[in-house]
Amino acid sequence: MAKQIILIGVFLVIVGGVFLIIEKNGINYNNPLDFKFEKGNTKFYFPLGSSILISVALSLIFYFFRKF
């Protein structure tokens, strides 16, 4: 159990570092399934595609943890 928590922590640190590098370099990530609506002063953003990608990634991570 402790090994899994450490691995999750290391994974989160790596993901956070990648996000910092992407943000620092000014790379924009535009997923085609993320919906953005702007009209006047109203902005609406619904990250459907990003939510699906995160869900698949987490499902794979937990699947591999159960296997080992």
Contacts in CASP RR format, 6 or more apart in sequence:
PFRMAT RR
TARGET T0000
AUTHOR 0000-0000-0000
METHOD contacts of the structure
MODEL  1
MAKQIILIGVFLVIVGGVFLIIEKNGINYNNPLDFKFEKGNTKFYFPLGS
SILISVALSLIFYFFRKF
4 65 0 8 1.000
7 65 0 8 1.000
8 61 0 8 1.000
11 61 0 8 1.000
22 29 0 8 1.000
31 47 0 8 1.000
31 49 0 8 1.000
31 50 0 8 1.000
31 53 0 8 1.000
32 49 0 8 1.000
33 48 0 8 1.000
33 49 0 8 1.000
33 50 0 8 1.000
33 52 0 8 1.000
34 45 0 8 1.000
34 46 0 8 1.000
34 47 0 8 1.000
34 48 0 8 1.000
34 49 0 8 1.000
34 50 0 8 1.000
35 44 0 8 1.000
35 45 0 8 1.000
35 46 0 8 1.000
35 48 0 8 1.000
36 43 0 8 1.000
36 44 0 8 1.000
36 45 0 8 1.000
36 46 0 8 1.000
37 43 0 8 1.000
37 44 0 8 1.000
37 45 0 8 1.000
38 44 0 8 1.000
END
